[in-house]
Amino acid sequence: MLETSALVTHAADLELVIRHVLAGLGHGIHAGRERGAGVEFSEYRAYAPGDEWRRVDWKLLARADRYYVREAERDSHVGVWLWLDATASMAEPSRRVPGLDKFWFARTALACVAAIAQRQGDAFGLVVCTDGRIDFTPASRGPRQLQRVLAALQRAKPSGVLPDAEILRANLHFARSQSMVFAATDALDWPSPLSEALIRLRHMRHDVRLLALRTEAEVTAHLASGHAYRDPEMASGLHSFDRDSRDAYSAALGAHFSAVRTDARRHDVPLCEAQIEQPLGEVLRAWLRNPR
Amino acid sequence: MTSMQPLWWFALPVLLLPLWWHLQKRERTRTEPLATARFLPAAAPRQQRVPRLVELLLLLIRLLLLVVLLAWLAVLAMPWKRDTVFIASSLNDEPWTVQQIHAAGMDGAAREPLPADVWTWLARNEHAWHPSARLLIVARDLPMPALPPRLAHTITLRTSAPAAAQRASAAPAPHERHVVVATAPQRLPRWQALFAAFSTAGEGANRYIIADTPTSTTELIVWDRPETQPPSSWQAPLWWRTTAAPASGPASGPASTFQPFIAQPALFTSAPSQQGLIWSAAQWPLTDAPAARALYEHWQRQSRSWPAYALPASIQTLPAQRKSPLPATIANSPEWLAIALLALFTIERILAHVRRR
């Protein structure tokens, strides 16, 4: 089986990766109440590419000479919100697998969640925090929505910094009904407007699942010494790395993530920590597992 | 300076560009983005003190490439001259010249002295003139070429003998001819008298100057010492040498005319030698006037150069006979420059590739 990190790196087609990852994954995030398409008829809708052929109404085709699909009443009312941190720090590459970076990993993981949600018949939407603003894709159902979300994910580029707390708060109006929020971030800015917004959502009784992505080099503190490093989200300021500062670096990073862990536990936000060199399927299973 | 190409050297500040790029690149490659850089100790921005050898070499090669390119351009000939008037040196500042230039409508044209062999010179140097440039030649008379000149420019000729010039030509300065006479002191006045007679013979056209030692302008050496040999360093086109008197023959008797004198091999011989043509005679006609006249005429026939047939005095236009001028002979051997340019370019490409890997 192809290693997922290499697949994520080389496959331009997100759907291919999704199919590959989900093949090894069980069905479903939660117990959907849907019992199959067309149980309780609700409406006819024009056929769209990707719809199943067995849901096309053939009698109506004979009458109207057009393809119509019978829409069933859905029982699932769970909305799924995909939250992508697309700031400049997400462009951090893996120092072991060439071509792989945090952003690609987060994007592919969210695409997989979107595909699972679409299979279950849940409505799902996308929130991309990039370059001081929010790119918002409203929640909807169906294969077309999956294409929309995938296209929005493909379009996104890691750049800039997180949006202000005011902008985020103004955009939280979407979460009225109860929903699940899947947020993929590197959690390096913590506390931040993003963390505040997620905690606020949690206090509004939403199911918030946080994925904190790190690279292997960060965890093991194996960086090339002798270079000068700069923070991609800060315009100026240089940092140096040598053998002496290695321990201090891993201590500071460890302290930061333990603070994140503590904060998440205090607000009852399940936190999944992952390295981007890990297989995506495992990470997804850990992320989607019911914490209770 | 035969062209404006040396102006290319003013483009030398272009060399600053690779230097600047090089410095920029050093600054840019110094840092690397790292998302967790904020957990590292801050460092003062430092210059990278160890420049890579390949980069320095590349910079040098690039600078050299630009210099060679400029050098190559600087010797490359391009047509840059505009309308030009060629004026014979004797006609400078003549009112007739100004009038002719005005009549040709070339008042603003550049002026150049007329070169000696104008048709050959023009064929060789024509490439410096712009294709649309007009050329005007103002001269008193021009030698007519054997074949019509085949040039790429239309050339207007204005040849005439202006009145002032004609007056001047009525009494031209006598042509000086240098003669060396080596003889016994008692015979020297006779030779002097002979050459004085020669000076008057040609209606004052020639003036003979007698000296003791030959120079580069000496035309004739008279060696009137039959018992000694002339120094081997003496050179002249013509020698008159006195040989020892033959034992018998009518040499002692004065020749009535020169014709029998030069017709008798025993009296007069002509032979080429290392030092010049040698006319030998036992006795030169120093007192015999008709013989001296015959000798003078014989000498003049031998040495006289006939003037070239001049073009008729008129205004004529020689149309262009060819589409492009003869190829320029570029100075300073640009062949090795071009090869150096190619070699430098190749090295630069190779080094750039090496550095990228």
Chai-1 contact restraints between the chains, C-beta under 6 A:
chainA,res_idxA,chainB,res_idxB,connection_type,confidence,min_distance_angstrom,max_distance_angstrom,comment,restraint_id
A,S89,B,A35,contact,1.0,0.0,6.0,A-B,restraint_1
A,E92,B,A35,contact,1.0,0.0,6.0,A-B,restraint_2
A,E218,B,T36,contact,1.0,0.0,6.0,A-B,restraint_3
A,H227,B,E32,contact,1.0,0.0,6.0,A-B,restraint_4
A,A228,B,R30,contact,1.0,0.0,6.0,A-B,restraint_5
A,A228,B,T31,contact,1.0,0.0,6.0,A-B,restraint_6
A,A228,B,A43,contact,1.0,0.0,6.0,A-B,restraint_7
A,Y229,B,E32,contact,1.0,0.0,6.0,A-B,restraint_8
A,Y229,B,L34,contact,1.0,0.0,6.0,A-B,restraint_9
A,Y229,B,A37,contact,1.0,0.0,6.0,A-B,restraint_10
A,R230,B,T31,contact,1.0,0.0,6.0,A-B,restraint_11
A,R230,B,A37,contact,1.0,0.0,6.0,A-B,restraint_12
A,D231,B,A37,contact,1.0,0.0,6.0,A-B,restraint_13
A,D231,B,R38,contact,1.0,0.0,6.0,A-B,restraint_14
A,P232,B,P33,contact,1.0,0.0,6.0,A-B,restraint_15
A,L238,B,A43,contact,1.0,0.0,6.0,A-B,restraint_16
A,L238,B,P45,contact,1.0,0.0,6.0,A-B,restraint_17
A,H239,B,A37,contact,1.0,0.0,6.0,A-B,restraint_18
A,H239,B,L40,contact,1.0,0.0,6.0,A-B,restraint_19
A,H239,B,A42,contact,1.0,0.0,6.0,A-B,restraint_20
A,H239,B,A43,contact,1.0,0.0,6.0,A-B,restraint_21
A,S240,B,A43,contact,1.0,0.0,6.0,A-B,restraint_22
A,F241,B,L40,contact,1.0,0.0,6.0,A-B,restraint_23
A,S245,B,P41,contact,1.0,0.0,6.0,A-B,restraint_24
A,Y249,B,F39,contact,1.0,0.0,6.0,A-B,restraint_25
A,Y249,B,L40,contact,1.0,0.0,6.0,A-B,restraint_26
A,A252,B,F39,contact,1.0,0.0,6.0,A-B,restraint_27
A,L253,B,F39,contact,1.0,0.0,6.0,A-B,restraint_28
